Amino acid sequence: MLNYKKILLINPYIKLDRENPIAILDMAPYFRKCGIEVDVCNFPDLPEFKDYDMIGISCISSEGGYIFEQLKVIREHFRGKKIVIGGKWSTTMTEEEALKLQTLNIEVETGKGELVYTNDKVINFEKYPSWDKNDFEILCANNIMMTSRGCPFHCNFCNNTEEKVSYFTAKRTVDNLELILSKNNDVYFVDDIFVTNYEHAKAIYDECKRRKIKIENHNKFFVHLNTVNDKTIKIIKLFKPKMVNVGIESGNDSMLKKMNKKTSVEKIRKNVKTLSKYTNVHGLWMVGYPYETIDTLKNSWNLMKELAPYIHSNWISHYIPLYATVGYHMAMEEGGKFNQGIDNRHVAYIPKGLTQDILIEYRTKMMQFNNILFKRQNIYKYYFYKIVSKISIGKLRKKVKAKYKTLKSQFSPPPPIKSNILDLIYILRLSCFLNVFYI
């Protein structure tokens, strides 16, 4: 029988971004439901009260070793107390990192906190409690949330090892969503599979409508490119997201297979174009995965340019070899060079035959192209609004086409992509060419 009466949950400081501490927002009310008193805090705002039965810390990664500086402070502050590390990092930390924690007398827990620190035998997602408003405010939480746990796709670079997919109820999801929208203009569903289960997503939408919450145009979410179908489009039409994120990763079929993406370049082309008819698409790419070559990098660069008319924006990550994942073992097998990368903006692994400079060059080139994309679209939006304010929708197509030649001379600087066809596609997309508004 466990006997934890008072627990402190600490959200560590993330060096470059502070995302919602979803695990802590979930765990705190769950523990309270089980009769445990729980406090929460952000590092370095540690409480003066120290008489806790346990201090729990949820971490996604070691932040390139940066987390250990915080753990030393926490250990010094709570001398003699039980301190436990949980979260994704607990399953992907290296042996060296585990030894460092051992020297600090900090335990590692890889199991589900709801079951490890309570007397529950199973997690009842139907009765999982909603977030607490006080926790939300103390942790300075933002607009990120999840409506489920687990992922069925098992990409080799990912640390989401929870194979079984479990869904929170629509009521609990919309309770949390209401809390987020009370402090933010929109909500970001970060489930990898938000639209995979049509009934689940539809139930959330219906609950929003029942509570008279305007979710349309106040959300964004992920869409797996293997799940683009009629039901996916129905959900997009209902939620009207500002943007959907799609994991493209590479423009080379062999690399996609090595990543276990279970897709192809041709399917990516097709489904990105389909999605772009209904919402803005944000492409997620990766450079430097094991067995990457100059040719595969060129394939990704060329596909990015090819998809430019259909993609609103992109993010390019350097591959991070997370310990114990399939990708990590592939990197060890290939024999490339490991760097100490803090996050996906920095080179953490260099495939055999490539150099750090080459990886940085391609990521920089692709990110600059992304910035150009943004700039072009902002220019077009400006002129689009200018035109729309003066003419009727019925005359819009002809007017935009007629205006097109004069617009190019007014761009400063001129758009860098030379193809007039690409430029024209951008203009036509913004002019109801497909009877859909994109802004």
Buried (B, 14 or more C-beta within 10 A) or exposed (E): EEEBEBBBBBBBBBEEEBBBBBBBBBBBBBBBBBEBEBBBBBBEEBEEEEEBBBBBBBBBBBBBEBBBEBBEEBBEBBEEBBBBBBBBBBBBBBEEBBEBBEEBEBBBBBEBBBEBBBEBEEBEEEEBBBBBEEBBEBBEBBBBBBBBBBBEBEBBBBBBBBEEBEBBBBBBBBBBBBBBBEEBEBBBBBBBBBBBBBEBBBBBBEBBBEEEBEBBEBBBBBBBBBBBEEBBBBBBEBBEBBBBBBBBBBBBBEBBBBBBBBBBBEBBBEBBBBBBBBBBBBBBBBBBBBBBBEEBBEBBBEBBBBBBBBBBBBBBBBBBBBBEBBBBBBBEEBEBBEBEBBBBBBBBBBBEEBEBEBBBEBBEBBBEBBEBBEBBBEBBEEBBEEBBEEEEEEEBBEBBBEBBEEBEEEBEEEBEBEEEEBBBBBBBBBBBBEEEEBE
